[in-house]
Amino acid sequence: MSILEVSGISKHFGQTEVLNSIDFTLEKGQALAIIGPSGSGKTTLLRCLTYLETPDSGKISVNGEVIFDADDPSQLSEEKKRLNRLHFGLVFQSFNLFPQYTALQNVTLAGELLAKERPDYKQNKKEILADIRRNAEDILASVGLSDRLGSYPHQLSGGQQQRVAIARALALKPDILCFDEPTSALDPELTGEVLKVIRGLAERNTTMVIVTHEMQFARDVADNILFMADGVVVEYGPPEEVFGNPKEDRTKQFLERYSS
């Protein structure tokens, strides 16, 4: 069974059609790279998956359960959106860390807020918070930041800030980790350290959707490539097919421009 099934997702902003009937599936442990020119709808698609935008039509299922159906008003309540959003972790282009919190606090914050809703929170508060902290420390160590737990964002490089953002997204153990151009705000010399972390996640079979402009990275890491243009899926398949033998002229034109 696919961990993620996206069917017929469309989105308009005013009279502008940004997404037109997007379909794809993702298996557990796989990485999907979404590529395409600017304005093709890649980021809007991610925002629809993570409930930052509401599609006009279509369905989204996770682990066989429909979590979004544009024709079912009960799926659109704020409480339902909040719960379903937990299926996804999202790493933004520009880090979006809280400047007043340390790296460790940025990673533990969401877990601590959710923990307060547990019926046993008051009784077991100390143990629950200790578990959240240990989990955050372990994740920060896994992205190479065990020595920067007490550092504030302004004390970290861009690459380190993005690694904190990745750790924050991992902390709630999402089913699917989403990246929106995770290196676009970084200087070239810092890009490599973030891509190394994502490669490590792929090697550990983390289920991921990655919007990226790093073509070689997408080719090396992704199990499948989804090429978008003008709000539609133009081509979808394994990297060796999409990059090595693209079927569609639009794909060929894009890849030729990118490699020129």
N, C-alpha and C positions, 0 to 999 in steps of 0.2 A: 504493500500500500504506500502511496506517495505521502510524504509528510506535509506537502503543500500542494494544493490544487487551486489554480486561478482560472476562472472561466468567464469570458465575456465582460471583462472590466473596461468600462468606458467612463470618461470624465470630460466635462466641458467647463470652461471658465468664460461665462458670458456666451458669446457666439463662437468662441474658439474651441474646437475639439482637440483636446490634448492627448487623450487616450481613446483608441477605437477598438473595442472588442479584443482585449488582450487575453490570451490563453497560454498557460504553461504549467508544467508540473515539476516538482523537485522531490527527489528521494532523500531519505534520511542519510546523513553523512556526506552528502554531495555539496559541491560549490557551484553555483550558477553565476556567471559573469554577464552583466548587461552592458553592452557597448552601443555606441551610436553617436551621431553629431549632436551638438548643443541644440536644445529645443526639441528633441525627439520624444520627450516624455519620460525619460528614465527616472528622474528624481520624483516626478509626480506619481509614477507607479510605486516607488518605494513608500511614498507618503500615504498612498492608499492602503498598502499592505499594513502599515503601522498605525492606522487610524488618525493620522495627522490631516488627511483629507478623506472625504466620503465620496466613493464612486457614485456615478449616476445610475449605473446598471452593473449587473454581474454578481458572481459569487466567489467567496474565498473560503476554502476548507483547510483545516489543520488537523492532522492525524485522523482524517475521516469525518471530522465534525465541522459542519458549516458554521463559521464564525461571522460571516457577513453575507447577507442576501439583500440586495437593494429592494426586492419585492416584499420583504418581511419587516414591517415597522418595528417589531419587537427586538430586532437585531441592532436597532439604531439608538437605543437608549444610552445615556451617558454611562450608567453603571455597566451595561454590557460591553460598551467600547473599552472601558477601563480594564475590565477583566480580560477581554480578548487581546488587548494590547500587550499583555504579559507574555503572549506566545512569541513575541518578537523583541530582540534587542536592536537598537539603532545607533550606529556611530555616524555622527554628522561630519560634514566637511570641515567645520570650523570649531571643533572640540566641544564647545558649549559647556565647559566646566564652570562650577560655581567658584568665583575668585576668592570668596571669603572662607572657603573650606580647603583643608589639606587634601593631598592625593587620596589618602585613606578615607577621609570623611566623604569625599566625592563618591567613592565606591560603595561605602556603607549606607549612605543616606536613604536611598530608595528602599533597601531592605529593612531599615529601622522603621520607616514610616509604615510599611506594610505589616511589620510585626505587631504594631499597636492594634491591629484589627484581629489578632489571634485571641481566641477566648481564654487561653492560658497565659497571656502576656504578663498580667500583673503578678501572677503567682510565680512565673519563671523568667521574669524580666532579665535578671543578671545572666542566666545561662543562654537565653536567646540572643542577647546582644553580644555575648562572648563568641557564640557560634558565627554570627554575622561578621564580626571583626576577623576571626580566624579565616573565614572564607575569603574575605577581601584581601587579607595579607597574602594568602596563597595565590590568588589570582594576580595580584600585583607582582609577586615574585615570578610568576610564569611569564610575564611580559617584560621582565628584566628591571623592575623598579622596586625591589625589596629595600634598597637604600634610600628611597625618596618618599617613604610613607608620610613623613611630616612636612613635606615641601608643599608650598602653595603654588597655584598655576603660574604666577609671574616668576617663580624661581625655576621653572622647568622650560626646557627647549620645546619647540613646536612638536617635534617627534615624541618627546616624553609626554607632553600633554595629550597627544592623540592615543598613546598607549594607555594612559589613565582612562581615557574615554572608552577604549576597547574593554578595559578591565571593568569599568562601570556597567557596560552593556552585558558582560558575561556574568556579573554578580548575581543576577536574578535567575540564572540558568534558563534562558529562553530556548524554545524549540528551534528557532531560526534566528541567526545573527545577520543583520543587514548593515551594509556599508554604503554610504553615499559619497563617492569620490574621496576616499579617506586620505589621499595624499595631495589633493589639489591645493590645499592651503600651506603646503610645506615647501621649504627650499629643497632643491634637488638632492643635496647631501644628506637631508634628514628623511627623504622618502624611503630609502633602503631599509632603515630600521623598522618602520611601520610595516612595509611589505614582508619583512622577515617574520614578524609576529603573525601576520595573516597566513603566510605559508605554513607556519607551525600549527596554526589552528586547522588548516586544511589537512595536514598530515595526521592530525588527531581526529579526523572525520567529523569536524564541526560542520553542521548544516549552515550554509551561508548563501546569501544573495549579495553580490558585490557589483555596484555600479562603478565603473572605472574607465579611465582614459589610458591606463597603462596596458597597452596591447600585449606586450611580451609576457607581462605578469598574468594577464587573463589567460593567455594561451598555456602557460605553464601550470597554473593552479586550478583552473576551473574544469569541472567534469563536462559542463555544457556551456555554450555561448548563446546568448539571445541578442540578436542585433535589431535595434529599433531605429525607425526613421519616420518622421511625420506622424507619430502617435500610433504606429502599428508595428507588429512583429514582422520584420522582413525575412529573417532567417533564424533558424534555431537548430542546434546540433552540437556534436562534439567539436572541440577546438581544431582537431586535425582536418575536419570537413569544412568548418566555417572559415578558418584561416587558410588552410591548405588548398581547398577546392570549393570556393563559394559558388553557389548555384545562381544567385540573383545578381543582376547587374548593379543594383544599388549597393549591395554589400561589396562587390569588387571595387566600385568607385570609391567608397569610403576607405577601404583598406589601402588602396593605392595612394590616396591623398595622405593617409596617416604615415605611410612608409616612405613618402617622398621627402 
